[in-house]
Amino acid sequence: MANVFTQASLQVGTGMQDYGGLNGVLVGNRIPKDYFVTEGTGQSDITVHAGSYHLALRNAGIEMCNIMCYSSILPKIARQIDKPAELTHGSVMETISAVATADRGQRATAGIIYGWLRRKDDGEKHGGLVCEYNGHKAEADACAELRSSLKELYTNGYSDDFDMDEIVLHSTSFVPEKRYGTALIALCFVNYVVPMLGNTQGL
């Protein structure tokens, strides 16, 4: 494995460095790039995690993946695409998602809103802010809360230097007839940029 890793690393333009006796390439945090948006609902008389939640993932077309969740920031390179025709069974799907679970007769509402920050001085895209709603409100009320939440994020730390535009909102809501119900919305990332870092002093 060491030889394979070394050969692969030598193909990287940054070259090889010696880090405490380990030959390798120093990389930065991955930056999510392309994503698609999907939604789904599911209900079950058995349980939530392997029941209504899985069926909501299936309705959204991502049940074959292992789902991981981010917090609420979009990098400036992020770009929405159409959902791929095929996803690899068992692959890791990293998402920004909203998931609401409810009992029979109780409403499950999930929603996501996001907007893009642009620098006021030159209009260049800086990145995006995302807010999620997971709860039991009527869909219209949940959407109003999402808009207020996004405004709060924007005005606390960004409004002095950035404008925000291209606001997008996705929501879904239903009342399960079975014992458990789950509603979800997800921004699903399919690829990443990995920064290659140079030599670091002190390593």
C-alpha positions, 0 to 999 in steps of 0.5 A: 500500500505504501508504494501505491500511495507514493506513486499516486502522490507523485502524480500530484503537482504539489510534489512530495514532502517529508512529514515526520518520516511519512512521505505523502501529500498534505491536503485541505478540507474537502469543499462540496461542489455539485448537489441535487435537491430531493424530498420524500415522505414515508410511514410505518407501523413498526418504527422510525429509523428502519421504517418511516425514515428509510421509506422517506429516503426511498421516496426521495430516491436516496435510500441506497446511500449512507446518509451523513448530515452537514450544518448549514453553509454552502461554499461559493463553488456549489452548483445545483444539478439534476439528480444522477440516474444512478447512485452506488449502493452503500456509498456515502451521501453527504447532505444538508437535510431537514427531517421531521418525524410525527406520530399517527394523526400528527403533521410532519413538516420539513423544509430547507431555505438557502440564499447566496451571499454576494460581496457588496463592493464587486458582486462576487459570490461568497457562499451560501447560507442554509436554514432547516425546519423540522417540526409539526407546523402547517407548511405555510407557517414553516415556510414563514419561519424559514424565511425569518431564520434566514433573515436572522442569519444574514443580519447577524454577521453578513449584512454589512458586507454582503447582499443576499439573492437567489433565495430558494425554498423547498418544503414538504408536509403530510399527516401519517395514517400509520403509527410513524411518519417522516418527511424530509428534504435534502441537498445531496452532494455528489462530488468535492474539490480537495485542495492540495496544500504545500509544505507546512512549517513545523511539521 
